[in-house]
Amino acid sequence: MNWLRDGVADVRTVADGWRWGRRSQVPRSAEAFVPPARTTVFRTAWARRPAARVAREVAQRAGLEPLFRSQVRTHVEGLDVLERLEGPVIFVANHASHLDTPLILLSLPDEWRRRTAVAAAADYFFDTWWRAVGSAVVFNTFPIERRGGTMATTPDEVLADGWCLVIFPEGTRSPDGFVGKFQLGAAHLAVKNGVPVVPIAHRGTFAAMPRGQSWPSPGRRRLTVRFGDPVRPQPGESARDLAPRIRQAVATLLDEEQSTWWEARRRQAAGSTPDPAGPDLARWRRVWEQTAPVADPGAAGRTRAWAGRRRS
């Protein structure tokens, strides 16, 4: 078996030295001169045209969904809030894993999923053509610049065309599974375009596939996702005032997920909703807590009070 072991070692050596995409293998600190970063404008309007929409439906139904369901188990609540809404809306969720986007999209009713686009980081998902095309076709993503720069399509244009948006206000995946600081982008879009924000809270994606892991952990981890009542911009309200209300709505949903609707609402009314940023503990302790499997209350015989519509 020496030939097999040597062959595997050779493949790994080649992979370690391969120049994937456009990413340089030379550390910036070792370069004599670092040219200013250039923004590559990637146009995605084609991904929202009829032909691409048909291709996306096939890719999601025949490829993404069976693969996703084979790796994780999902539990969805709160979809009844969408029955009282007309798009477009902005879906805002906590961000802990690359599983978040397929979890949210595949949890939506078909009529909502088919008209929902996802804001994705231009410097990560659109740094190479194959990653850009793949994410645009499968997830209907469009690039947003986290560091400033030129955009081919703006979120305002996507909303104006009648598409809903999925936005992760943290801007990046959580390093420990807890919720980070919310940026003002989603609140600014809601105020500027006069559209409601639908908060979403999910648990289990960090435990199933944390940052730095490229495939879900074995065992079909349980993921939960909960949709909340829309948060609407008030007349004269600024994005800076709206953003804390959005984060509070996500925090209440996370509290509800770990208790009951009634208990979470009582704490919300009393101003004692647990901070989704988590306890001030050592990094390893926070990661350890968030990698615990999400319990199945049905299996334990626990009944949730005031539970909304469920869809598994």
Backbone bond lengths (Angstrom), bond angles and torsions (degrees), N, CA, C in turn:
res aa  C-N    CA-C-N  psi(-1)  N-CA   C-N-CA  omega(-1)  CA-C   N-CA-C  phi
1 M - - - 1.461 - - 1.526 112.02 -
2 N 1.334 117.15 4.13 1.459 119.16 -179.27 1.529 111.20 -62.37
3 W 1.334 116.28 -36.65 1.466 118.69 -178.54 1.523 111.24 -64.40
4 L 1.345 115.95 -34.89 1.462 118.88 179.27 1.527 110.66 -70.17
5 R 1.348 115.72 -43.41 1.455 119.72 179.41 1.519 111.03 -63.49
6 D 1.340 116.52 -41.65 1.459 119.76 178.73 1.527 111.13 -66.29
7 G 1.338 116.54 -36.59 1.461 119.37 178.78 1.514 112.62 -65.27
8 V 1.341 116.91 -41.59 1.462 121.05 177.24 1.523 110.35 -62.81
9 A 1.330 116.49 -42.05 1.464 120.31 178.88 1.527 111.02 -62.29
10 D 1.339 116.98 -38.81 1.467 120.22 178.89 1.525 110.89 -65.42
11 V 1.326 116.44 -42.32 1.471 120.02 179.56 1.519 110.35 -62.32
12 R 1.320 117.32 -42.76 1.462 120.67 178.95 1.524 111.57 -64.07
13 T 1.318 116.51 -38.59 1.462 120.00 178.65 1.523 110.88 -63.36
14 V 1.344 116.35 -43.71 1.458 120.29 178.54 1.524 110.76 -63.94
15 A 1.359 116.55 -42.49 1.472 120.51 -179.60 1.519 111.32 -63.34
16 D 1.335 117.23 -39.57 1.467 120.43 -179.90 1.525 111.40 -64.30
17 G 1.317 116.51 -32.19 1.459 119.36 -177.37 1.517 114.55 -96.69
18 W 1.347 116.20 -0.37 1.460 119.02 -177.13 1.523 110.28 -76.22
19 R 1.305 115.82 141.48 1.466 121.15 179.46 1.521 108.79 -91.06
20 W 1.343 115.71 93.21 1.451 120.81 -177.38 1.531 110.36 -73.52
21 G 1.332 116.13 127.19 1.465 120.23 177.44 1.513 111.23 59.95
22 R 1.333 115.98 -132.42 1.459 121.75 -178.07 1.522 112.15 -109.47
23 R 1.315 116.75 10.81 1.461 119.67 -175.34 1.528 110.99 -80.77
24 S 1.307 115.06 124.02 1.457 120.48 -178.02 1.516 110.86 -70.97
25 Q 1.340 115.77 146.29 1.458 121.11 176.30 1.526 111.88 -90.32
26 V 1.332 116.55 -3.67 1.467 120.93 -179.33 1.530 109.01 -94.55
27 P 1.337 118.75 123.99 1.467 120.01 177.92 1.518 111.18 -59.40
28 R 1.319 116.56 143.39 1.457 120.03 -179.84 1.527 111.66 -59.15
29 S 1.334 115.41 -33.89 1.465 118.81 -178.73 1.522 112.39 -66.20
30 A 1.348 117.20 -19.05 1.459 120.64 -178.72 1.522 112.31 -95.09
31 E 1.317 117.80 -5.49 1.446 120.55 -179.80 1.525 110.83 -83.58
32 A 1.331 114.93 139.79 1.467 119.15 -179.72 1.520 111.12 -68.74
33 F 1.303 116.26 -33.84 1.456 119.91 -179.49 1.524 108.37 -143.66
34 V 1.310 115.82 131.56 1.461 120.86 -179.91 1.519 108.28 -107.69
35 P 1.320 117.90 108.64 1.476 119.38 -179.93 1.520 110.25 -69.03
36 P 1.308 117.27 153.09 1.467 119.49 178.26 1.515 110.83 -61.74
37 A 1.333 115.14 143.95 1.461 120.19 -178.76 1.525 110.73 -63.67
38 R 1.318 115.62 137.37 1.446 121.21 178.69 1.524 110.03 -107.98
39 T 1.281 116.22 135.93 1.453 121.30 -178.94 1.524 109.68 -90.14
40 T 1.329 115.95 125.51 1.451 121.11 176.85 1.522 108.39 -95.27
41 V 1.316 116.36 119.63 1.457 121.13 -179.14 1.523 108.57 -84.82
42 F 1.314 116.75 117.68 1.461 121.83 179.40 1.522 108.11 -112.87
43 R 1.292 115.96 118.36 1.459 120.69 -176.82 1.524 110.37 -86.58
44 T 1.345 116.42 134.41 1.457 120.47 -176.67 1.529 113.06 -125.06
45 A 1.322 117.52 10.70 1.461 119.00 179.58 1.526 111.06 -58.74
46 W 1.336 117.43 -31.73 1.457 121.44 179.62 1.525 111.67 -61.42
47 A 1.358 117.21 -27.71 1.467 120.80 -177.63 1.523 112.60 -72.39
48 R 1.323 117.44 -10.37 1.466 120.72 179.31 1.529 112.23 -110.88
49 R 1.326 115.48 14.50 1.455 120.83 176.48 1.534 109.65 -92.19
50 P 1.350 116.87 163.13 1.470 119.96 -172.53 1.528 115.12 -52.85
51 A 1.329 118.56 -45.06 1.459 120.40 -177.02 1.523 111.00 -63.06
52 A 1.336 116.61 -43.48 1.464 120.29 179.54 1.527 111.03 -67.98
53 R 1.322 117.22 -33.40 1.459 120.27 178.99 1.523 110.91 -66.54
54 V 1.332 116.51 -37.69 1.462 119.76 175.78 1.521 110.43 -65.49
55 A 1.335 116.57 -44.18 1.462 120.41 178.88 1.522 111.08 -61.95
56 R 1.335 116.44 -39.27 1.468 120.18 179.66 1.530 111.43 -66.33
57 E 1.327 116.72 -39.85 1.464 120.19 178.91 1.526 110.17 -60.67
58 V 1.322 116.45 -43.24 1.469 120.34 178.34 1.519 110.47 -65.32
59 A 1.344 116.68 -44.77 1.464 120.60 -178.09 1.521 111.42 -63.55
60 Q 1.319 117.31 -40.30 1.459 120.47 -178.78 1.518 111.97 -73.43
61 R 1.320 116.78 -44.31 1.461 120.38 -176.11 1.525 112.79 -75.81
62 A 1.318 116.58 -41.71 1.459 119.92 -175.04 1.530 113.49 -91.47
63 G 1.328 116.80 -21.55 1.454 119.47 -177.08 1.513 114.75 -117.21
64 L 1.341 115.60 -61.88 1.462 119.97 -173.26 1.526 112.84 -64.25
65 E 1.330 117.19 -49.93 1.469 118.97 -174.68 1.528 113.15 -64.45
66 P 1.339 120.57 -48.32 1.466 118.91 177.06 1.519 113.10 -59.16
67 L 1.334 116.87 -40.33 1.455 120.12 178.94 1.521 110.89 -65.23
68 F 1.337 116.45 -44.62 1.459 121.61 -179.20 1.524 110.53 -62.53
69 R 1.326 117.84 -47.09 1.462 121.57 -178.92 1.520 111.93 -65.66
70 S 1.327 117.04 -26.47 1.467 119.34 179.86 1.527 112.36 -75.19
71 Q 1.342 116.96 -17.92 1.458 120.67 -175.98 1.524 113.37 -103.64
72 V 1.340 117.85 -26.79 1.463 121.17 -176.69 1.525 109.73 -139.63
73 R 1.345 115.59 163.12 1.461 122.15 172.20 1.525 107.71 -112.08
74 T 1.322 117.49 139.07 1.461 120.12 -174.96 1.521 111.14 -122.08
75 H 1.323 114.37 152.30 1.466 121.97 176.24 1.529 107.06 -139.64
76 V 1.325 117.43 123.22 1.461 122.89 -173.20 1.521 109.68 -119.28
77 E 1.320 116.47 137.42 1.457 122.10 176.05 1.529 109.91 -136.71
78 G 1.338 115.21 155.39 1.454 121.17 173.52 1.501 116.06 88.46
79 L 1.331 118.76 9.71 1.463 119.58 -178.83 1.525 112.42 -66.22
80 D 1.315 117.77 -15.38 1.465 119.90 179.91 1.528 112.08 -64.10
81 V 1.342 117.94 -20.37 1.470 118.97 178.82 1.521 111.26 -65.04
82 L 1.322 117.46 -26.20 1.462 120.60 -178.82 1.522 111.68 -73.15
83 E 1.333 117.30 -22.00 1.459 119.88 179.83 1.528 111.68 -68.35
84 R 1.324 116.26 -20.42 1.463 120.60 -178.98 1.523 112.29 -100.11
85 L 1.316 116.58 11.02 1.459 121.21 -176.31 1.516 111.11 -124.07
86 E 1.321 114.91 154.27 1.453 122.64 169.19 1.525 106.86 -124.78
87 G 1.319 115.49 136.97 1.450 118.53 -177.94 1.524 112.58 -71.29
88 P 1.309 115.83 171.99 1.457 124.19 1.39 1.530 112.98 -83.92
89 V 1.327 115.14 156.61 1.459 122.11 174.93 1.523 107.61 -133.84
90 I 1.313 115.12 167.34 1.468 121.16 175.09 1.523 107.69 -111.94
91 F 1.318 116.73 117.35 1.461 121.49 174.99 1.526 108.12 -86.81
92 V 1.319 116.13 124.91 1.459 121.62 -178.66 1.526 108.90 -120.25
93 A 1.314 117.00 128.34 1.461 121.00 -175.52 1.519 111.34 -139.88
94 N 1.320 115.28 159.38 1.467 120.55 170.26 1.528 108.76 -70.26
95 H 1.320 116.07 158.23 1.469 120.40 -172.05 1.520 109.57 -131.50
96 A 1.339 115.67 113.63 1.460 119.97 -177.24 1.520 113.53 -129.19
97 S 1.337 118.19 -12.21 1.458 119.86 -171.59 1.520 109.88 -163.43
98 H 1.338 116.09 162.61 1.456 120.41 172.00 1.527 111.54 -70.30
99 L 1.320 117.91 -9.78 1.460 121.04 175.79 1.528 112.26 -77.01
100 D 1.326 117.71 -13.90 1.463 120.74 -174.93 1.520 112.05 -60.92
101 T 1.324 117.05 -45.43 1.462 120.09 -176.65 1.525 112.66 -64.36
102 P 1.349 120.19 -52.56 1.468 118.01 177.28 1.520 112.90 -62.99
103 L 1.328 117.94 -32.47 1.464 120.21 178.05 1.518 110.85 -61.61
104 I 1.326 117.18 -46.39 1.463 120.86 -178.84 1.523 111.10 -68.52
105 L 1.324 117.76 -47.80 1.457 120.59 -177.34 1.523 111.87 -62.43
106 L 1.332 117.02 -43.94 1.462 120.17 -177.72 1.519 112.52 -76.62
107 S 1.321 117.73 -10.01 1.458 121.37 176.11 1.520 111.80 -88.12
108 L 1.328 117.09 -20.28 1.455 121.29 -178.26 1.527 111.10 -74.14
109 P 1.327 117.48 147.01 1.470 119.30 170.41 1.521 109.77 -58.44
110 D 1.321 116.91 153.06 1.461 121.34 -173.48 1.527 112.93 -55.43
111 E 1.340 116.63 -41.86 1.468 118.47 -176.18 1.517 111.89 -67.21
112 W 1.328 118.01 -26.65 1.461 121.54 176.33 1.523 110.96 -83.44
113 R 1.320 116.74 -41.47 1.462 120.28 -178.76 1.522 111.36 -60.81
114 R 1.335 116.53 -38.20 1.460 120.66 -175.56 1.519 112.90 -71.01
115 R 1.318 118.31 -14.27 1.469 119.80 177.83 1.527 111.40 -122.98
116 T 1.333 115.50 35.19 1.455 121.27 178.88 1.524 110.01 -119.94
117 A 1.327 116.41 130.47 1.458 123.22 176.04 1.522 109.06 -111.60
118 V 1.310 116.04 158.24 1.468 122.11 -175.69 1.519 109.63 -120.15
119 A 1.328 116.41 126.32 1.463 120.94 175.10 1.526 108.77 -79.00
120 A 1.328 116.67 124.57 1.461 121.47 -176.39 1.522 110.10 -127.89
121 A 1.320 115.71 149.71 1.466 121.53 -178.02 1.519 110.66 -65.57
122 A 1.337 115.78 124.57 1.463 120.48 -177.67 1.516 111.59 -65.51
123 D 1.335 117.61 -34.15 1.458 120.24 -175.92 1.524 112.86 -78.32
124 Y 1.330 118.02 -6.30 1.466 120.29 179.29 1.522 111.26 -115.04
125 F 1.330 117.43 -55.39 1.455 120.96 -175.17 1.523 113.13 -84.17
126 F 1.331 117.62 -14.50 1.460 119.81 -176.65 1.521 111.78 -122.93
127 D 1.333 116.81 26.83 1.457 119.56 178.94 1.521 112.34 -84.72
128 T 1.325 118.15 -18.63 1.462 122.69 175.01 1.523 108.50 -131.99
129 W 1.333 116.87 151.74 1.461 120.11 -174.27 1.514 112.40 -64.72
130 W 1.355 117.55 -38.64 1.460 119.50 -175.91 1.526 111.58 -70.43
131 R 1.337 116.54 -35.54 1.459 118.81 176.90 1.531 110.42 -70.74
132 A 1.339 116.50 -38.56 1.455 120.91 179.52 1.524 111.31 -64.37
133 V 1.328 116.76 -48.17 1.463 120.43 -179.37 1.519 110.77 -64.93
134 G 1.329 116.76 -43.68 1.458 120.20 -178.28 1.515 112.83 -61.82
135 S 1.340 117.04 -46.02 1.459 119.92 -178.89 1.522 111.53 -69.99
136 A 1.346 117.56 -34.22 1.456 120.57 179.42 1.527 110.87 -68.53
137 V 1.329 117.10 -39.07 1.457 120.23 -179.04 1.528 110.76 -72.15
138 V 1.331 117.58 -49.13 1.465 121.03 -172.48 1.523 112.34 -78.23
139 F 1.348 117.43 -41.87 1.459 120.25 -173.40 1.532 113.94 -111.07
140 N 1.327 117.21 -0.90 1.465 121.43 -177.56 1.533 110.80 56.65
141 T 1.317 116.15 47.80 1.455 121.02 179.38 1.528 110.66 -84.20
142 F 1.305 115.23 156.66 1.455 122.20 169.47 1.523 106.94 -138.58
143 P 1.328 118.38 147.57 1.466 120.21 -171.74 1.519 113.49 -79.38
144 I 1.316 115.44 141.61 1.457 122.31 168.68 1.522 107.14 -125.81
145 E 1.307 115.65 143.27 1.458 121.32 -176.74 1.524 110.07 -90.35
146 R 1.325 116.12 119.52 1.462 120.88 177.49 1.520 111.44 -81.57
147 R 1.329 117.22 -19.43 1.462 120.47 -176.69 1.526 111.87 -116.97
148 G 1.317 116.43 16.33 1.460 119.33 -178.04 1.509 110.73 85.65
149 G 1.315 116.89 155.77 1.449 120.23 179.40 1.517 110.72 141.63
150 T 1.324 115.55 -175.42 1.448 121.81 -176.52 1.524 110.38 -88.46
151 M 1.337 116.38 137.03 1.449 121.44 177.75 1.525 109.22 -118.47
152 A 1.348 115.90 138.01 1.454 120.19 177.69 1.523 110.49 -74.87
153 T 1.312 116.72 -33.38 1.460 122.38 179.88 1.521 108.02 -133.55
154 T 1.303 117.14 132.21 1.458 120.58 179.16 1.523 109.44 -100.72
155 P 1.327 117.72 154.50 1.467 120.47 177.10 1.525 112.42 -58.09
156 D 1.343 117.35 -32.40 1.466 119.98 178.43 1.528 110.75 -62.15
157 E 1.315 117.18 -39.41 1.457 120.68 179.61 1.521 111.48 -67.68
158 V 1.311 116.60 -38.22 1.460 120.22 179.01 1.527 110.11 -65.87
159 L 1.332 116.78 -43.34 1.463 120.42 177.04 1.527 111.10 -63.75
160 A 1.321 117.18 -41.17 1.462 121.27 -179.38 1.523 111.69 -63.16
161 D 1.329 117.30 -28.04 1.469 121.23 178.04 1.522 112.05 -81.65
162 G 1.350 117.26 2.08 1.460 120.91 176.45 1.510 115.59 92.31
163 W 1.345 117.14 9.78 1.461 120.26 179.62 1.523 110.78 -89.77
164 C 1.327 115.95 142.49 1.470 120.70 170.50 1.525 108.46 -81.16
165 L 1.318 115.80 158.67 1.460 120.93 -178.63 1.527 110.59 -122.00
166 V 1.320 115.56 144.40 1.459 122.67 167.29 1.514 107.05 -108.00
167 I 1.326 116.29 121.07 1.462 121.43 -177.98 1.525 109.03 -129.19
168 F 1.321 115.97 136.51 1.461 122.34 173.67 1.525 107.40 -106.19
169 P 1.335 117.89 101.29 1.467 120.60 -172.42 1.528 114.52 -65.00
170 E 1.322 117.37 -17.04 1.463 118.64 177.85 1.523 111.52 -70.03
171 G 1.325 116.81 -21.18 1.455 120.81 175.96 1.510 114.85 84.42
172 T 1.308 117.93 -18.40 1.454 122.28 -179.78 1.510 108.65 -158.48
173 R 1.322 116.59 166.02 1.465 120.00 179.39 1.519 111.29 -70.42
174 S 1.321 115.21 143.76 1.453 120.39 179.37 1.529 110.20 -66.43
175 P 1.331 117.95 136.22 1.465 119.31 178.81 1.527 113.30 -76.29
176 D 1.337 118.08 -15.82 1.464 120.21 -178.06 1.533 113.31 -132.92
177 G 1.317 118.12 6.37 1.452 120.99 177.09 1.511 115.19 93.41
178 F 1.328 118.34 -17.31 1.454 121.06 177.82 1.534 109.66 -85.51
179 V 1.331 115.61 162.94 1.460 121.40 -175.07 1.528 110.29 -79.77
180 G 1.329 116.09 132.31 1.452 121.24 178.67 1.520 111.92 -93.71
181 K 1.301 115.37 -165.67 1.460 121.82 -179.60 1.516 110.43 -71.43
182 F 1.330 117.04 136.88 1.452 121.66 176.81 1.527 109.79 -87.27
183 Q 1.336 115.71 129.33 1.449 120.70 173.07 1.533 109.25 -78.36
184 L 1.324 116.83 170.53 1.460 121.25 -173.32 1.527 113.68 -90.52
185 G 1.331 118.43 -1.75 1.456 121.05 -173.19 1.519 114.21 -57.13
186 A 1.327 117.80 -50.39 1.461 120.85 -177.98 1.522 111.03 -64.21
187 A 1.328 116.85 -42.44 1.467 120.87 178.75 1.525 110.44 -64.04
188 H 1.323 116.98 -39.92 1.465 120.80 179.12 1.530 110.82 -62.63
189 L 1.333 117.22 -43.00 1.458 120.88 179.17 1.526 111.07 -64.49
190 A 1.331 116.35 -40.83 1.460 120.30 -179.18 1.523 111.08 -63.90
191 V 1.334 116.17 -43.27 1.471 120.30 179.94 1.520 110.75 -68.25
192 K 1.322 116.69 -44.82 1.461 120.96 -175.76 1.526 112.29 -66.64
193 N 1.358 116.61 -38.49 1.458 120.48 -175.01 1.523 112.98 -101.18
194 G 1.331 116.79 -3.99 1.461 120.17 177.79 1.516 114.10 64.20
195 V 1.336 117.31 38.78 1.464 121.04 -179.29 1.525 109.48 -113.70
196 P 1.335 117.80 150.00 1.466 120.52 179.18 1.523 111.81 -75.99
197 V 1.315 114.54 156.46 1.457 122.05 176.62 1.522 108.37 -108.83
198 V 1.325 117.29 124.60 1.461 122.06 176.43 1.523 108.10 -99.19
199 P 1.344 117.98 110.58 1.468 119.64 -179.60 1.524 111.11 -74.67
200 I 1.311 115.35 144.90 1.464 122.25 178.41 1.521 108.01 -132.37
201 A 1.317 116.24 134.45 1.463 121.01 175.08 1.525 108.28 -125.69
202 H 1.298 116.80 132.99 1.460 120.27 178.98 1.523 109.57 -133.73
203 R 1.301 115.25 153.78 1.459 122.24 178.30 1.527 109.17 -134.54
204 G 1.320 115.09 151.45 1.451 121.12 174.28 1.507 115.43 102.38
205 T 1.351 117.89 -17.83 1.462 118.32 -177.61 1.525 111.51 -70.28
206 F 1.330 116.54 -33.87 1.468 118.53 178.27 1.522 110.28 -66.74
207 A 1.325 116.81 -41.18 1.462 120.17 178.83 1.523 111.19 -66.13
208 A 1.339 116.30 -34.35 1.461 119.93 -177.78 1.523 112.61 -78.16
209 M 1.339 117.61 -38.68 1.466 120.22 -178.38 1.520 109.24 -154.69
210 P 1.319 117.71 80.64 1.471 120.34 -178.30 1.516 112.19 -69.96
211 R 1.293 114.26 171.61 1.463 120.90 178.99 1.525 109.79 -58.46
212 G 1.337 115.92 133.06 1.459 121.00 -177.85 1.514 113.41 96.24
213 Q 1.333 117.69 -8.82 1.456 121.91 178.61 1.514 108.58 -105.59
214 S 1.324 117.98 134.18 1.461 121.62 -172.92 1.520 113.84 -99.34
215 W 1.317 118.11 -2.27 1.458 120.55 -179.56 1.526 108.46 -150.75
216 P 1.343 118.23 145.97 1.468 119.75 -179.53 1.517 112.83 -59.17
217 S 1.307 116.08 147.33 1.455 121.67 177.51 1.524 109.76 -64.96
218 P 1.321 117.44 150.41 1.468 119.74 -179.96 1.526 111.82 -67.75
219 G 1.313 115.46 157.88 1.455 119.54 176.02 1.516 114.53 107.00
220 R 1.328 118.95 2.40 1.471 123.04 -179.85 1.523 110.94 50.60
221 R 1.317 115.48 69.01 1.457 121.12 178.71 1.527 111.10 -58.25
222 R 1.313 116.39 152.08 1.462 122.10 -179.65 1.530 109.86 -89.75
223 L 1.335 116.00 128.97 1.458 122.63 176.99 1.525 108.41 -115.85
224 T 1.319 116.48 141.54 1.463 120.60 175.54 1.519 109.16 -123.62
225 V 1.323 116.07 145.98 1.462 121.39 177.47 1.518 107.62 -141.28
226 R 1.336 115.77 137.49 1.457 121.63 -174.63 1.526 109.27 -134.16
227 F 1.331 115.99 128.55 1.462 122.93 178.32 1.527 108.70 -98.08
228 G 1.340 116.33 136.70 1.454 120.97 -177.45 1.514 112.77 -111.35
229 D 1.319 115.45 172.22 1.458 121.25 177.96 1.523 110.12 -62.26
230 P 1.322 117.14 144.69 1.472 120.23 -176.27 1.517 112.32 -64.35
231 V 1.308 114.80 145.01 1.464 122.63 173.78 1.523 106.37 -103.75
232 R 1.324 116.21 116.42 1.463 120.30 -174.63 1.531 110.39 -104.96
233 P 1.320 117.18 136.24 1.474 119.60 175.34 1.528 109.96 -63.20
234 Q 1.313 115.78 135.85 1.456 121.12 177.99 1.533 110.25 -90.01
235 P 1.327 116.97 154.86 1.466 119.03 178.84 1.530 111.62 -56.15
236 G 1.311 116.28 127.56 1.456 121.31 179.64 1.517 114.66 79.56
237 E 1.324 118.01 0.35 1.467 120.52 -179.31 1.524 110.07 -77.93
238 S 1.317 116.51 137.94 1.461 121.72 179.39 1.526 109.97 -92.18
239 A 1.321 115.38 164.01 1.459 120.61 177.53 1.524 110.83 -62.13
240 R 1.323 116.35 -34.60 1.466 120.29 179.85 1.530 111.62 -66.41
241 D 1.326 117.36 -28.10 1.462 121.13 177.13 1.524 111.50 -84.47
242 L 1.336 116.27 -33.20 1.454 120.10 -177.61 1.524 112.30 -74.95
243 A 1.321 118.18 -36.29 1.466 121.63 -175.79 1.529 113.06 -55.75
244 P 1.351 120.18 -44.97 1.478 118.91 177.50 1.521 112.82 -63.07
245 R 1.331 117.71 -32.15 1.461 119.82 178.60 1.530 110.63 -68.23
246 I 1.326 116.35 -36.33 1.465 119.80 177.71 1.528 110.21 -66.35
247 R 1.320 116.20 -45.25 1.463 119.71 -179.91 1.527 110.70 -64.33
248 Q 1.329 116.94 -37.44 1.454 120.60 178.03 1.528 110.66 -64.08
249 A 1.335 117.28 -37.76 1.464 120.60 178.40 1.527 111.05 -64.36
250 V 1.334 116.90 -40.77 1.465 120.41 177.07 1.527 109.99 -66.04
251 A 1.339 116.87 -40.32 1.464 120.75 179.02 1.528 111.14 -62.28
252 T 1.326 117.24 -40.29 1.465 120.90 179.38 1.525 110.62 -65.26
253 L 1.327 117.23 -39.00 1.461 120.09 177.89 1.529 111.31 -65.51
254 L 1.325 116.85 -39.42 1.464 119.76 177.22 1.521 110.61 -65.05
255 D 1.333 116.64 -38.75 1.462 120.76 176.76 1.521 110.27 -64.91
256 E 1.336 116.67 -42.06 1.461 121.03 178.29 1.517 111.33 -62.66
257 E 1.332 116.28 -37.04 1.452 120.50 -179.40 1.526 111.62 -62.92
258 Q 1.316 117.06 -31.25 1.459 120.79 -177.54 1.527 113.03 -98.92
259 S 1.333 117.37 -1.29 1.464 120.24 178.05 1.524 108.31 -137.59
260 T 1.326 117.92 -115.61 1.463 122.65 175.46 1.519 108.47 -141.24
261 W 1.335 114.87 166.56 1.457 119.68 178.37 1.526 110.29 -58.93
262 W 1.314 117.56 -44.04 1.464 121.52 -176.36 1.527 111.78 -66.16
263 E 1.316 116.86 -46.94 1.466 120.22 -179.54 1.524 111.23 -63.51
264 A 1.339 116.53 -40.27 1.462 119.78 179.81 1.527 110.85 -65.78
265 R 1.348 117.49 -38.99 1.463 120.02 179.78 1.527 111.41 -69.93
266 R 1.286 117.54 -34.23 1.470 120.00 176.96 1.527 110.54 -65.17
267 R 1.321 116.24 -43.14 1.465 119.07 178.45 1.526 110.51 -67.61
268 Q 1.331 116.91 -36.05 1.457 119.48 177.55 1.526 110.71 -63.08
269 A 1.337 117.34 -43.77 1.467 121.08 179.65 1.518 111.39 -65.32
270 A 1.326 116.80 -32.08 1.462 120.84 -179.19 1.520 112.33 -86.82
271 G 1.338 116.80 -3.77 1.459 119.92 -178.68 1.511 113.63 71.72
272 S 1.341 116.79 26.75 1.465 120.37 -176.70 1.525 112.33 -119.14
273 T 1.333 117.15 25.03 1.463 120.44 176.41 1.522 109.58 -62.06
274 P 1.332 118.83 130.60 1.468 120.40 179.68 1.524 111.90 -56.98
275 D 1.313 115.91 139.03 1.464 120.66 179.13 1.525 108.98 -68.20
276 P 1.351 118.39 122.86 1.467 119.72 -179.39 1.527 113.51 -67.50
277 A 1.338 116.52 -9.59 1.470 119.08 176.11 1.517 112.01 -70.20
278 G 1.343 116.52 -13.49 1.452 120.29 175.28 1.513 113.67 85.23
279 P 1.328 116.07 173.98 1.465 121.20 -178.32 1.518 112.44 -72.47
280 D 1.310 115.82 155.92 1.466 122.09 178.68 1.523 108.44 -83.55
281 L 1.328 115.26 82.72 1.456 121.68 -177.66 1.524 109.56 -125.93
282 A 1.312 115.08 173.46 1.458 120.03 176.80 1.534 109.82 -61.43
283 R 1.322 115.88 151.95 1.460 120.87 -176.00 1.530 111.79 -56.74
284 W 1.318 117.55 -43.48 1.458 120.01 -177.10 1.517 110.93 -64.77
285 R 1.348 115.85 -33.73 1.465 119.47 -179.23 1.527 110.75 -70.62
286 R 1.325 118.18 -36.88 1.464 122.06 178.03 1.534 110.38 -67.53
287 V 1.329 116.35 -43.79 1.459 120.13 178.40 1.526 110.31 -63.79
288 W 1.320 116.26 -42.70 1.465 120.93 -179.83 1.525 111.00 -59.63
289 E 1.324 116.80 -40.76 1.461 120.44 -179.33 1.524 111.55 -67.35
290 Q 1.329 117.13 -39.25 1.461 120.42 -176.11 1.526 113.39 -79.90
291 T 1.320 117.37 -14.37 1.463 119.52 177.96 1.521 112.05 -90.05
292 A 1.317 117.89 1.74 1.459 120.74 175.62 1.522 109.51 -67.89
293 P 1.337 118.79 137.72 1.469 120.54 179.53 1.522 111.06 -60.20
294 V 1.326 116.62 144.62 1.458 121.54 177.11 1.518 108.88 -74.30
295 A 1.319 116.52 123.86 1.455 121.07 -176.41 1.517 111.01 -69.60
296 D 1.315 116.19 151.16 1.452 122.76 176.08 1.522 108.17 -102.14
297 P 1.344 119.03 101.68 1.457 120.91 -176.42 1.515 113.31 -61.94
298 G 1.330 117.75 -29.47 1.454 120.12 178.54 1.511 111.81 -65.31
299 A 1.345 115.52 -38.57 1.459 119.31 -179.92 1.517 111.31 -67.91
300 A 1.345 116.60 -27.34 1.462 120.11 -178.54 1.524 112.02 -89.64
301 G 1.336 116.43 -0.80 1.449 119.30 179.07 1.507 113.72 80.64
302 R 1.332 118.24 14.72 1.446 121.57 -178.62 1.521 110.35 -88.44
303 T 1.312 117.78 136.69 1.450 122.52 179.17 1.512 109.76 -104.90
304 R 1.318 117.12 129.14 1.451 121.03 178.84 1.525 109.99 -84.95
305 A 1.320 115.75 136.78 1.460 120.12 176.99 1.515 110.47 -83.61
306 W 1.307 116.63 137.69 1.454 123.22 176.38 1.533 112.03 55.89
307 A 1.294 116.54 40.02 1.465 119.97 -179.59 1.521 109.47 -71.74
308 G 1.344 115.61 139.24 1.446 120.46 177.88 1.511 111.05 -82.91
309 R 1.295 115.94 -168.32 1.454 121.17 179.34 1.512 109.66 -62.33
310 R 1.304 117.30 139.95 1.453 121.82 -179.95 1.514 110.11 -117.25
311 R 1.305 113.42 146.96 1.457 118.88 177.39 1.513 107.23 -145.59
312 S 1.311 117.87 122.51 1.461 121.12 -178.80 1.514 109.51 -111.97
